[in-house]
Structure formats: C-alpha cells, structure tokens
Amino acid sequence: MLTQNNLYDLIWMSRPLMQAAEATVEQGLAETDLTVRMRAVLEILYKHGAAPVPEIATHLEIKRQYTQVMVNEALGAGLVTKTENPRHKRSTMIDLTDKGRGVIQDVMDREHRFIDDLATSFTESEIDIALDVVKRVTTLLKSKHEVDPT
C-alpha cells in the first residue's frame, strides 16, 4: 500500500512541479519580451529546425489550434517567420529569425546554468531514477487513454 500511496503522490506532484517550473521559466524571461508560450515554440524550432504548426504541436503535445496562437505571438514579435513548405502548399513552415535564434540561445544558456546549480542538490543516480520513473508512469498513463482496436 505504501508504494501505491507514493505513486499517487508522485503523479499528483506533477502539477505543482510544472507550476513551479513555469514560474521559474517566467522569472527567467523577465528581461526579455518572451512569454512562456513563445519560449516553448522557439525552443522546439531551435532543437528541431523549421516545421509546420502541426509538427510543432506534436512536439509540444498540445492541440494545433493552441499552437497556432503561440506561433502567431512569436510572428508578431519578429522571432519567427513563415516560409514556403515544399511538402505542402497550404501549410507554411515556421522558422526562427536571427533575432529569435539569439533570444532563445540566451534564454536556454541562462536556464542551463540554473539547472547546473540545481543539479548539485542531487546525485546523478537520483536524477536518473526519477527521470526513468516519470517516463514510465507517463507512458503507462498515456497508454490507458489510447483506443483499443479490438
């Protein structure tokens, strides 16, 4: 029963963890004109290169319509640009502008320094175990929502 209670607590701690992480990210963006939403789009494009909105949505694991709102904010700020998509005439590619690339590089560099400092509170083994458990729980929870084809 203890394991079940701890697993329940672990799952429910994901919300305060994400709220604390988002607040920390937001605080780190205070000196920029970025919102947390724009930052998410920029990071995906930085890591994966130019992509259409549906692909960005897939990486973020959120709905395409909400992703479009996020992309529109970044477009309005001059951080991303639309280019022609050679694979699809109606779906444009979204890519970082030089300004967007510079901003996200600076933000991610600051965040990595912060994480490096935070990491000193844990052993590598503790982090590896925690990451493994969270990934496995996430996979199991997601699998419960998939449609059974039988």
TISE-477629 format. One record per atom (N, C-alpha, C, O): atom name; residue in three letters; residue number from 0; x, y, z. Coordinates in Angstrom, 2 decimals, m for minus. Layout:
<atoms>
 site code pos      c1      c2      c3
   CA  ala NUM       X       Y       Z
...
</atoms>
This chain:
<atoms>
 site code pos      c1      c2      c3
    N  met   0    0.82   m1.20    0.00
   CA  met   0    0.00    0.00    0.00
    C  met   0    0.86    1.26    0.00
    O  met   0    0.47    2.27   m0.59
    N  leu   1    2.02    1.22    0.65
   CA  leu   1    2.91    2.38    0.69
    C  leu   1    3.35    2.77   m0.71
    O  leu   1    3.36    3.96   m1.04
    N  thr   2    3.71    1.79   m1.53
   CA  thr   2    4.14    2.07   m2.90
    C  thr   2    3.00    2.74   m3.68
    O  thr   2    3.23    3.69   m4.42
    N  gln   3    1.79    2.23   m3.52
   CA  gln   3    0.63    2.80   m4.21
    C  gln   3    0.40    4.25   m3.77
    O  gln   3    0.15    5.12   m4.60
    N  asn   4    0.49    4.51   m2.48
   CA  asn   4    0.31    5.87   m1.98
    C  asn   4    1.40    6.80   m2.50
    O  asn   4    1.12    7.94   m2.88
    N  asn   5    2.64    6.33   m2.51
   CA  asn   5    3.75    7.15   m3.01
    C  asn   5    3.61    7.41   m4.50
    O  asn   5    3.91    8.51   m4.97
    N  leu   6    3.15    6.40   m5.26
   CA  leu   6    2.95    6.59   m6.69
    C  leu   6    1.83    7.62   m6.93
    O  leu   6    1.95    8.47   m7.81
    N  tyr   7    0.78    7.54   m6.16
   CA  tyr   7   m0.31    8.51   m6.25
    C  tyr   7    0.24    9.91   m5.99
    O  tyr   7   m0.04   10.85   m6.74
    N  asp   8    1.02   10.05   m4.92
   CA  asp   8    1.62   11.35   m4.59
    C  asp   8    2.54   11.84   m5.70
    O  asp   8    2.55   13.02   m6.03
    N  leu   9    3.32   10.92   m6.28
   CA  leu   9    4.23   11.28   m7.37
    C  leu   9    3.43   11.85   m8.55
    O  leu   9    3.78   12.89   m9.10
    N  ile  10    2.36   11.16   m8.92
   CA  ile  10    1.55   11.62  m10.06
    C  ile  10    0.96   13.00   m9.77
    O  ile  10    1.01   13.88  m10.64
    N  trp  11    0.43   13.21   m8.59
   CA  trp  11   m0.20   14.48   m8.27
    C  trp  11    0.81   15.59   m8.04
    O  trp  11    0.45   16.76   m8.11
    N  met  12    2.06   15.25   m7.75
   CA  met  12    3.10   16.27   m7.61
    C  met  12    3.50   16.86   m8.96
    O  met  12    4.18   17.89   m9.01
    N  ser  13    3.09   16.22  m10.04
   CA  ser  13    3.45   16.75  m11.36
    C  ser  13    2.88   18.15  m11.58
    O  ser  13    3.52   18.99  m12.22
    N  arg  14    1.70   18.41  m11.05
   CA  arg  14    1.10   19.74  m11.25
    C  arg  14    1.89   20.83  m10.51
    O  arg  14    2.27   21.82  m11.14
    N  pro  15    2.15   20.69   m9.19
   CA  pro  15    2.95   21.74   m8.54
    C  pro  15    4.36   21.83   m9.12
    O  pro  15    4.95   22.90   m9.14
    N  leu  16    4.90   20.70   m9.58
   CA  leu  16    6.22   20.73  m10.22
    C  leu  16    6.17   21.59  m11.48
    O  leu  16    7.03   22.45  m11.67
    N  met  17    5.18   21.36  m12.33
   CA  met  17    5.07   22.14  m13.56
    C  met  17    4.77   23.61  m13.27
    O  met  17    5.26   24.49  m13.97
    N  gln  18    3.98   23.88  m12.25
   CA  gln  18    3.69   25.27  m11.89
    C  gln  18    4.96   25.97  m11.40
    O  gln  18    5.22   27.12  m11.75
    N  ala  19    5.74   25.27  m10.59
   CA  ala  19    6.99   25.85  m10.09
    C  ala  19    7.98   26.04  m11.24
    O  ala  19    8.67   27.06  m11.30
    N  ala  20    8.04   25.06  m12.14
   CA  ala  20    8.95   25.17  m13.29
    C  ala  20    8.54   26.33  m14.18
    O  ala  20    9.38   27.11  m14.63
    N  glu  21    7.23   26.45  m14.45
   CA  glu  21    6.76   27.54  m15.30
    C  glu  21    7.02   28.90  m14.66
    O  glu  21    7.40   29.85  m15.34
    N  ala  22    6.82   29.00  m13.35
   CA  ala  22    7.10   30.26  m12.64
    C  ala  22    8.59   30.61  m12.73
    O  ala  22    8.95   31.77  m12.89
    N  thr  23    9.43   29.60  m12.62
   CA  thr  23   10.87   29.82  m12.71
    C  thr  23   11.26   30.26  m14.12
    O  thr  23   12.06   31.18  m14.29
    N  val  24   10.68   29.61  m15.13
   CA  val  24   10.94   30.00  m16.52
    C  val  24   10.46   31.42  m16.75
    O  val  24   11.16   32.23  m17.36
    N  glu  25    9.26   31.72  m16.27
   CA  glu  25    8.69   33.06  m16.43
    C  glu  25    9.59   34.13  m15.80
    O  glu  25    9.80   35.20  m16.37
    N  gln  26   10.10   33.81  m14.62
   CA  gln  26   11.00   34.74  m13.94
    C  gln  26   12.27   34.96  m14.76
    O  gln  26   12.79   36.08  m14.82
    N  gly  27   12.77   33.89  m15.40
   CA  gly  27   13.95   33.99  m16.23
    C  gly  27   13.72   34.77  m17.52
    O  gly  27   14.67   35.23  m18.15
    N  leu  28   12.46   34.92  m17.90
   CA  leu  28   12.12   35.65  m19.13
    C  leu  28   11.84   37.13  m18.86
    O  leu  28   11.57   37.89  m19.79
    N  ala  29   11.91   37.53  m17.60
   CA  ala  29   11.55   38.90  m17.21
    C  ala  29   12.31   39.96  m18.00
    O  ala  29   11.77   41.02  m18.28
    N  glu  30   13.55   39.69  m18.34
   CA  glu  30   14.37   40.68  m19.06
    C  glu  30   14.17   40.61  m20.57
    O  glu  30   14.80   41.37  m21.31
    N  thr  31   13.31   39.72  m21.02
   CA  thr  31   13.05   39.58  m22.45
    C  thr  31   11.61   39.98  m22.73
    O  thr  31   10.84   40.26  m21.81
    N  asp  32   11.25   40.01  m23.98
   CA  asp  32    9.86   40.25  m24.36
    C  asp  32    9.13   38.94  m24.61
    O  asp  32    8.03   38.93  m25.16
    N  leu  33    9.74   37.81  m24.21
   CA  leu  33    9.15   36.50  m24.43
    C  leu  33    8.10   36.16  m23.39
    O  leu  33    8.22   36.53  m22.22
    N  thr  34    7.07   35.45  m23.84
   CA  thr  34    6.15   34.79  m22.93
    C  thr  34    6.60   33.34  m22.82
    O  thr  34    7.39   32.88  m23.64
    N  val  35    6.09   32.64  m21.84
   CA  val  35    6.42   31.21  m21.71
    C  val  35    5.97   30.47  m22.96
    O  val  35    6.65   29.56  m23.42
    N  arg  36    4.83   30.87  m23.51
   CA  arg  36    4.32   30.21  m24.73
    C  arg  36    5.25   30.43  m25.92
    O  arg  36    5.55   29.49  m26.66
    N  met  37    5.70   31.66  m26.10
   CA  met  37    6.61   31.93  m27.23
    C  met  37    7.92   31.18  m27.02
    O  met  37    8.48   30.64  m27.98
    N  arg  38    8.40   31.14  m25.79
   CA  arg  38    9.64   30.44  m25.48
    C  arg  38    9.55   28.96  m25.88
    O  arg  38   10.51   28.40  m26.41
    N  ala  39    8.39   28.35  m25.63
   CA  ala  39    8.21   26.94  m25.98
    C  ala  39    8.34   26.72  m27.49
    O  ala  39    8.99   25.78  m27.93
    N  val  40    7.71   27.59  m28.27
   CA  val  40    7.79   27.49  m29.73
    C  val  40    9.23   27.67  m30.20
    O  val  40    9.72   26.90  m31.03
    N  leu  41    9.91   28.68  m29.66
   CA  leu  41   11.29   28.94  m30.07
    C  leu  41   12.20   27.76  m29.75
    O  leu  41   13.07   27.41  m30.55
    N  glu  42   12.00   27.15  m28.59
   CA  glu  42   12.85   26.01  m28.23
    C  glu  42   12.65   24.84  m29.19
    O  glu  42   13.62   24.19  m29.59
    N  ile  43   11.41   24.56  m29.56
   CA  ile  43   11.14   23.46  m30.50
    C  ile  43   11.83   23.74  m31.83
    O  ile  43   12.47   22.86  m32.40
    N  leu  44   11.69   24.96  m32.33
   CA  leu  44   12.33   25.30  m33.61
    C  leu  44   13.84   25.28  m33.50
    O  leu  44   14.52   24.88  m34.44
    N  tyr  45   14.38   25.69  m32.37
   CA  tyr  45   15.83   25.68  m32.14
    C  tyr  45   16.35   24.25  m32.14
    O  tyr  45   17.40   23.97  m32.73
    N  lys  46   15.63   23.36  m31.50
   CA  lys  46   16.08   21.97  m31.38
    C  lys  46   15.81   21.13  m32.64
    O  lys  46   16.60   20.25  m32.98
    N  his  47   14.69   21.42  m33.33
   CA  his  47   14.27   20.54  m34.42
    C  his  47   14.29   21.20  m35.80
    O  his  47   14.08   20.52  m36.80
    N  gly  48   14.53   22.49  m35.86
   CA  gly  48   14.55   23.19  m37.14
    C  gly  48   13.15   23.60  m37.57
    O  gly  48   12.17   23.37  m36.86
    N  ala  49   13.07   24.20  m38.74
   CA  ala  49   11.81   24.70  m39.28
    C  ala  49   10.78   23.59  m39.33
    O  ala  49   11.10   22.44  m39.61
    N  ala  50    9.52   23.96  m39.04
   CA  ala  50    8.45   22.97  m39.02
    C  ala  50    7.11   23.66  m39.23
    O  ala  50    6.96   24.83  m38.90
    N  pro  51    6.14   22.93  m39.77
   CA  pro  51    4.79   23.49  m39.85
    C  pro  51    4.14   23.44  m38.46
    O  pro  51    4.58   22.70  m37.58
    N  val  52    3.09   24.22  m38.27
   CA  val  52    2.42   24.31  m36.97
    C  val  52    2.00   22.93  m36.44
    O  val  52    2.21   22.66  m35.26
    N  pro  53    1.42   22.04  m37.26
   CA  pro  53    1.02   20.73  m36.71
    C  pro  53    2.20   19.93  m36.14
    O  pro  53    2.04   19.22  m35.15
    N  glu  54    3.36   20.06  m36.74
   CA  glu  54    4.54   19.35  m36.24
    C  glu  54    5.03   19.97  m34.93
    O  glu  54    5.45   19.25  m34.02
    N  ile  55    4.97   21.28  m34.83
   CA  ile  55    5.34   21.95  m33.58
    C  ile  55    4.38   21.49  m32.48
    O  ile  55    4.81   21.20  m31.36
    N  ala  56    3.09   21.42  m32.80
   CA  ala  56    2.08   20.96  m31.85
    C  ala  56    2.37   19.54  m31.37
    O  ala  56    2.22   19.23  m30.19
    N  thr  57    2.80   18.69  m32.28
   CA  thr  57    3.14   17.31  m31.91
    C  thr  57    4.30   17.29  m30.93
    O  thr  57    4.26   16.55  m29.95
    N  his  58    5.32   18.08  m31.18
   CA  his  58    6.47   18.14  m30.26
    C  his  58    6.05   18.66  m28.88
    O  his  58    6.54   18.18  m27.86
    N  leu  59    5.14   19.62  m28.86
   CA  leu  59    4.68   20.21  m27.60
    C  leu  59    3.60   19.37  m26.92
    O  leu  59    3.27   19.58  m25.75
    N  glu  60    3.05   18.42  m27.67
   CA  glu  60    1.96   17.56  m27.19
    C  glu  60    0.75   18.38  m26.76
    O  glu  60    0.15   18.14  m25.72
    N  ile  61    0.41   19.36  m27.62
   CA  ile  61   m0.78   20.17  m27.40
    C  ile  61   m1.52   20.32  m28.73
    O  ile  61   m0.99   19.96  m29.78
    N  lys  62   m2.73   20.84  m28.67
   CA  lys  62   m3.57   20.97  m29.87
    C  lys  62   m2.98   21.97  m30.86
    O  lys  62   m2.34   22.95  m30.49
    N  arg  63   m3.22   21.68  m32.14
   CA  arg  63   m2.70   22.52  m33.21
    C  arg  63   m3.24   23.95  m33.10
    O  arg  63   m2.50   24.91  m33.34
    N  gln  64   m4.51   24.11  m32.76
   CA  gln  64   m5.11   25.44  m32.69
    C  gln  64   m4.42   26.30  m31.63
    O  gln  64   m4.17   27.48  m31.86
    N  tyr  65   m4.11   25.72  m30.49
   CA  tyr  65   m3.42   26.46  m29.44
    C  tyr  65   m2.00   26.79  m29.87
    O  tyr  65   m1.49   27.87  m29.58
    N  thr  66   m1.37   25.86  m30.55
   CA  thr  66   m0.02   26.09  m31.06
    C  thr  66   m0.03   27.25  m32.05
    O  thr  66    0.91   28.05  m32.08
    N  gln  67   m1.07   27.34  m32.87
   CA  gln  67   m1.16   28.44  m33.84
    C  gln  67   m1.19   29.78  m33.12
    O  gln  67   m0.56   30.74  m33.58
    N  val  68   m1.89   29.87  m32.01
   CA  val  68   m1.93   31.10  m31.21
    C  val  68   m0.52   31.45  m30.74
    O  val  68   m0.09   32.60  m30.80
    N  met  69    0.20   30.43  m30.26
   CA  met  69    1.56   30.63  m29.77
    C  met  69    2.49   31.11  m30.89
    O  met  69    3.29   32.02  m30.70
    N  val  70    2.36   30.48  m32.06
   CA  val  70    3.17   30.85  m33.21
    C  val  70    2.84   32.27  m33.65
    O  val  70    3.74   33.03  m34.00
    N  asn  71    1.56   32.63  m33.63
   CA  asn  71    1.17   33.99  m34.02
    C  asn  71    1.80   35.04  m33.11
    O  asn  71    2.20   36.10  m33.58
    N  glu  72    1.90   34.73  m31.82
   CA  glu  72    2.57   35.65  m30.88
    C  glu  72    4.04   35.83  m31.28
    O  glu  72    4.56   36.95  m31.31
    N  ala  73    4.71   34.72  m31.58
   CA  ala  73    6.12   34.77  m31.96
    C  ala  73    6.31   35.48  m33.30
    O  ala  73    7.29   36.19  m33.49
    N  leu  74    5.36   35.29  m34.24
   CA  leu  74    5.41   36.00  m35.52
    C  leu  74    5.29   37.50  m35.28
    O  leu  74    6.05   38.29  m35.85
    N  gly  75    4.34   37.89  m34.45
   CA  gly  75    4.11   39.30  m34.15
    C  gly  75    5.31   39.97  m33.51
    O  gly  75    5.52   41.18  m33.68
    N  ala  76    6.10   39.19  m32.77
   CA  ala  76    7.29   39.73  m32.11
    C  ala  76    8.52   39.69  m33.00
    O  ala  76    9.60   40.13  m32.59
    N  gly  77    8.37   39.16  m34.22
   CA  gly  77    9.50   39.09  m35.14
    C  gly  77   10.53   38.02  m34.78
    O  gly  77   11.69   38.11  m35.17
    N  leu  78   10.10   37.01  m34.02
   CA  leu  78   11.02   35.96  m33.56
    C  leu  78   11.01   34.75  m34.48
    O  leu  78   11.96   33.96  m34.49
    N  val  79    9.94   34.61  m35.26
   CA  val  79    9.84   33.53  m36.23
    C  val  79    9.31   34.11  m37.53
    O  val  79    8.79   35.23  m37.58
    N  thr  80    9.45   33.34  m38.57
   CA  thr  80    8.99   33.76  m39.88
    C  thr  80    8.30   32.57  m40.56
    O  thr  80    8.56   31.41  m40.23
    N  lys  81    7.44   32.88  m41.52
   CA  lys  81    6.80   31.85  m42.34
    C  lys  81    7.56   31.73  m43.65
    O  lys  81    7.93   32.72  m44.27
    N  thr  82    7.78   30.49  m44.06
   CA  thr  82    8.38   30.24  m45.37
    C  thr  82    7.55   29.18  m46.09
    O  thr  82    6.75   28.49  m45.47
    N  glu  83    7.76   29.08  m47.36
   CA  glu  83    7.03   28.10  m48.16
    C  glu  83    7.40   26.69  m47.71
    O  glu  83    8.56   26.39  m47.41
    N  asn  84    6.40   25.83  m47.68
   CA  asn  84    6.61   24.42  m47.33
    C  asn  84    6.65   23.61  m48.61
    O  asn  84    5.63   23.47  m49.29
    N  pro  85    7.81   23.06  m48.96
   CA  pro  85    7.90   22.30  m50.21
    C  pro  85    7.08   21.01  m50.20
    O  pro  85    6.80   20.44  m51.25
    N  arg  86    6.70   20.55  m49.02
   CA  arg  86    5.94   19.29  m48.91
    C  arg  86    4.43   19.52  m48.91
    O  arg  86    3.67   18.57  m49.10
    N  his  87    3.99   20.78  m48.71
   CA  his  87    2.56   21.03  m48.59
    C  his  87    2.28   22.48  m48.95
    O  his  87    2.82   23.39  m48.32
    N  lys  88    1.45   22.71  m49.95
   CA  lys  88    1.23   24.07  m50.44
    C  lys  88    0.50   24.98  m49.46
    O  lys  88    0.76   26.18  m49.42
    N  arg  89   m0.41   24.43  m48.65
   CA  arg  89   m1.21   25.27  m47.74
    C  arg  89   m0.63   25.37  m46.34
    O  arg  89   m1.06   26.23  m45.57
    N  ser  90    0.31   24.55  m45.99
   CA  ser  90    0.90   24.56  m44.65
    C  ser  90    2.30   25.15  m44.71
    O  ser  90    3.23   24.51  m45.20
    N  thr  91    2.45   26.37  m44.20
   CA  thr  91    3.76   27.03  m44.26
    C  thr  91    4.69   26.46  m43.20
    O  thr  91    4.26   25.88  m42.21
    N  met  92    5.97   26.66  m43.44
   CA  met  92    6.99   26.29  m42.46
    C  met  92    7.22   27.49  m41.55
    O  met  92    7.20   28.64  m42.00
    N  ile  93    7.44   27.22  m40.29
   CA  ile  93    7.77   28.26  m39.32
    C  ile  93    9.23   28.07  m38.96
    O  ile  93    9.66   26.96  m38.65
    N  asp  94    9.99   29.15  m38.99
   CA  asp  94   11.42   29.06  m38.68
    C  asp  94   11.83   30.26  m37.84
    O  asp  94   11.17   31.30  m37.85
    N  leu  95   12.91   30.10  m37.13
   CA  leu  95   13.45   31.19  m36.31
    C  leu  95   14.03   32.29  m37.18
    O  leu  95   14.66   32.02  m38.21
    N  thr  96   13.83   33.52  m36.77
   CA  thr  96   14.58   34.62  m37.37
    C  thr  96   15.92   34.70  m36.63
    O  thr  96   16.10   34.02  m35.62
    N  asp  97   16.83   35.50  m37.11
   CA  asp  97   18.10   35.68  m36.40
    C  asp  97   17.85   36.20  m34.99
    O  asp  97   18.50   35.78  m34.04
    N  lys  98   16.90   37.13  m34.88
   CA  lys  98   16.54   37.67  m33.56
    C  lys  98   16.02   36.56  m32.65
    O  lys  98   16.42   36.46  m31.49
    N  gly  99   15.12   35.72  m33.17
   CA  gly  99   14.56   34.63  m32.39
    C  gly  99   15.61   33.62  m31.95
    O  gly  99   15.59   33.14  m30.82
    N  arg 100   16.53   33.30  m32.87
   CA  arg 100   17.61   32.36  m32.55
    C  arg 100   18.49   32.92  m31.43
    O  arg 100   18.86   32.20  m30.50
    N  gly 101   18.83   34.19  m31.52
   CA  gly 101   19.67   34.81  m30.49
    C  gly 101   18.98   34.84  m29.14
    O  gly 101   19.60   34.56  m28.11
    N  val 102   17.70   35.19  m29.14
   CA  val 102   16.95   35.27  m27.88
    C  val 102   16.86   33.90  m27.21
    O  val 102   17.11   33.77  m26.02
    N  ile 103   16.50   32.88  m27.98
   CA  ile 103   16.32   31.56  m27.37
    C  ile 103   17.66   30.97  m26.93
    O  ile 103   17.72   30.26  m25.93
    N  gln 104   18.72   31.25  m27.66
   CA  gln 104   20.04   30.80  m27.22
    C  gln 104   20.41   31.42  m25.88
    O  gln 104   20.89   30.72  m24.99
    N  asp 105   20.19   32.71  m25.73
   CA  asp 105   20.49   33.39  m24.46
    C  asp 105   19.65   32.83  m23.33
    O  asp 105   20.17   32.56  m22.24
    N  val 106   18.36   32.66  m23.57
   CA  val 106   17.45   32.14  m22.54
    C  val 106   17.86   30.74  m22.12
    O  val 106   17.95   30.44  m20.93
    N  met 107   18.12   29.88  m23.09
   CA  met 107   18.48   28.49  m22.78
    C  met 107   19.84   28.41  m22.08
    O  met 107   20.03   27.56  m21.21
    N  asp 108   20.76   29.27  m22.45
   CA  asp 108   22.06   29.30  m21.75
    C  asp 108   21.87   29.64  m20.28
    O  asp 108   22.47   29.00  m19.41
    N  arg 109   21.04   30.65  m20.00
   CA  arg 109   20.76   31.03  m18.60
    C  arg 109   20.08   29.88  m17.86
    O  arg 109   20.42   29.58  m16.72
    N  glu 110   19.11   29.24  m18.52
   CA  glu 110   18.39   28.14  m17.89
    C  glu 110   19.32   26.96  m17.60
    O  glu 110   19.20   26.32  m16.55
    N  his 111   20.23   26.68  m18.52
   CA  his 111   21.17   25.58  m18.29
    C  his 111   22.09   25.87  m17.10
    O  his 111   22.42   24.97  m16.33
    N  arg 112   22.50   27.11  m16.95
   CA  arg 112   23.32   27.47  m15.78
    C  arg 112   22.52   27.28  m14.49
    O  arg 112   23.05   26.80  m13.50
    N  phe 113   21.25   27.67  m14.51
   CA  phe 113   20.38   27.49  m13.36
    C  phe 113   20.21   26.01  m13.03
    O  phe 113   20.30   25.62  m11.86
    N  ile 114   19.97   25.20  m14.05
   CA  ile 114   19.79   23.75  m13.85
    C  ile 114   21.08   23.12  m13.33
    O  ile 114   21.04   22.25  m12.47
    N  asp 115   22.22   23.56  m13.85
   CA  asp 115   23.51   23.05  m13.35
    C  asp 115   23.64   23.30  m11.86
    O  asp 115   24.11   22.43  m11.12
    N  asp 116   23.22   24.47  m11.41
   CA  asp 116   23.28   24.81   m9.99
    C  asp 116   22.29   23.94   m9.20
    O  asp 116   22.64   23.42   m8.13
    N  leu 117   21.09   23.78   m9.71
   CA  leu 117   20.07   22.96   m9.07
    C  leu 117   20.52   21.50   m8.96
    O  leu 117   20.24   20.83   m7.97
    N  ala 118   21.19   21.03   m9.99
   CA  ala 118   21.62   19.62  m10.04
    C  ala 118   22.59   19.26   m8.92
    O  ala 118   22.73   18.08   m8.59
    N  thr 119   23.25   20.23   m8.34
   CA  thr 119   24.18   19.93   m7.25
    C  thr 119   23.46   19.43   m6.01
    O  thr 119   24.11   18.93   m5.08
    N  ser 120   22.13   19.55   m5.96
   CA  ser 120   21.35   19.06   m4.83
    C  ser 120   21.02   17.57   m4.93
    O  ser 120   20.45   16.99   m4.00
    N  phe 121   21.39   16.96   m6.04
   CA  phe 121   21.04   15.56   m6.29
    C  phe 121   22.24   14.80   m6.81
    O  phe 121   23.17   15.38   m7.37
    N  thr 122   22.22   13.48   m6.62
   CA  thr 122   23.23   12.65   m7.25
    C  thr 122   22.76   12.33   m8.67
    O  thr 122   21.58   12.43   m8.98
    N  glu 123   23.69   11.95   m9.49
   CA  glu 123   23.33   11.56  m10.86
    C  glu 123   22.37   10.37  m10.84
    O  glu 123   21.44   10.31  m11.64
    N  ser 124   22.59    9.46   m9.93
   CA  ser 124   21.73    8.28   m9.81
    C  ser 124   20.31    8.67   m9.43
    O  ser 124   19.35    8.11   m9.97
    N  glu 125   20.15    9.61   m8.51
   CA  glu 125   18.81   10.07   m8.11
    C  glu 125   18.07   10.67   m9.30
    O  glu 125   16.89   10.41   m9.51
    N  ile 126   18.77   11.47  m10.06
   CA  ile 126   18.14   12.10  m11.23
    C  ile 126   17.77   11.04  m12.26
    O  ile 126   16.68   11.09  m12.83
    N  asp 127   18.67   10.09  m12.51
   CA  asp 127   18.40    9.02  m13.48
    C  asp 127   17.18    8.20  m13.07
    O  asp 127   16.32    7.90  m13.91
    N  ile 128   17.09    7.84  m11.80
   CA  ile 128   15.96    7.05  m11.32
    C  ile 128   14.66    7.85  m11.43
    O  ile 128   13.65    7.33  m11.90
    N  ala 129   14.69    9.10  m10.99
   CA  ala 129   13.49    9.94  m11.06
    C  ala 129   13.02   10.10  m12.50
    O  ala 129   11.83    9.98  m12.78
    N  leu 130   13.94   10.36  m13.40
   CA  leu 130   13.59   10.52  m14.82
    C  leu 130   12.99    9.24  m15.37
    O  leu 130   11.99    9.28  m16.09
    N  asp 131   13.59    8.11  m15.06
   CA  asp 131   13.08    6.82  m15.53
    C  asp 131   11.66    6.57  m15.02
    O  asp 131   10.79    6.15  m15.78
    N  val 132   11.44    6.81  m13.75
   CA  val 132   10.10    6.57  m13.16
    C  val 132    9.08    7.49  m13.80
    O  val 132    7.99    7.04  m14.17
    N  val 133    9.39    8.76  m13.95
   CA  val 133    8.43    9.70  m14.54
    C  val 133    8.13    9.32  m15.99
    O  val 133    6.97    9.38  m16.41
    N  lys 134    9.12    8.92  m16.74
   CA  lys 134    8.89    8.49  m18.12
    C  lys 134    7.99    7.27  m18.17
    O  lys 134    7.07    7.20  m18.98
    N  arg 135    8.25    6.30  m17.32
   CA  arg 135    7.45    5.07  m17.31
    C  arg 135    6.02    5.35  m16.87
    O  arg 135    5.08    4.82  m17.48
    N  val 136    5.82    6.16  m15.84
   CA  val 136    4.47    6.50  m15.39
    C  val 136    3.74    7.24  m16.50
    O  val 136    2.56    6.97  m16.75
    N  thr 137    4.41    8.18  m17.16
   CA  thr 137    3.79    8.93  m18.25
    C  thr 137    3.35    7.99  m19.37
    O  thr 137    2.24    8.11  m19.88
    N  thr 138    4.21    7.07  m19.76
   CA  thr 138    3.89    6.11  m20.81
    C  thr 138    2.70    5.26  m20.41
    O  thr 138    1.79    5.04  m21.22
    N  leu 139    2.68    4.78  m19.18
   CA  leu 139    1.57    3.94  m18.71
    C  leu 139    0.26    4.73  m18.67
    O  leu 139   m0.78    4.22  m19.09
    N  leu 140    0.31    5.96  m18.19
   CA  leu 140   m0.91    6.77  m18.15
    C  leu 140   m1.42    7.07  m19.55
    O  leu 140   m2.63    7.01  m19.80
    N  lys 141   m0.51    7.40  m20.46
   CA  lys 141   m0.93    7.67  m21.84
    C  lys 141   m1.53    6.43  m22.49
    O  lys 141   m2.49    6.53  m23.26
    N  ser 142   m0.97    5.27  m22.20
   CA  ser 142   m1.45    4.04  m22.82
    C  ser 142   m2.87    3.70  m22.36
    O  ser 142   m3.59    3.00  m23.07
    N  lys 143   m3.29    4.19  m21.21
   CA  lys 143   m4.64    3.96  m20.70
    C  lys 143   m5.66    4.77  m21.47
    O  lys 143   m6.86    4.47  m21.40
    N  his 144   m5.22    5.78  m22.22
   CA  his 144   m6.14    6.65  m22.96
    C  his 144   m6.18    6.31  m24.44
    O  his 144   m6.98    6.87  m25.19
    N  glu 145   m5.32    5.41  m24.86
   CA  glu 145   m5.31    5.04  m26.28
    C  glu 145   m6.49    4.13  m26.57
    O  glu 145   m6.91    3.35  m25.72
    N  val 146   m7.01    4.24  m27.78
   CA  val 146   m8.15    3.43  m28.19
    C  val 146   m7.68    2.02  m28.47
    O  val 146   m6.73    1.81  m29.23
    N  asp 147   m8.34    1.05  m27.87
   CA  asp 147   m8.03   m0.36  m28.11
    C  asp 147   m8.70   m0.78  m29.40
    O  asp 147   m9.93   m0.73  m29.50
    N  pro 148   m7.92   m1.20  m30.43
   CA  pro 148   m8.51   m1.50  m31.74
    C  pro 148   m9.34   m2.78  m31.75
    O  pro 148  m10.02   m3.05  m32.74
    N  thr 149   m9.31   m3.56  m30.69
   CA  thr 149  m10.08   m4.82  m30.70
    C  thr 149  m11.49   m4.64  m30.24
    O  thr 149  m12.25   m5.60  m30.19
</atoms>
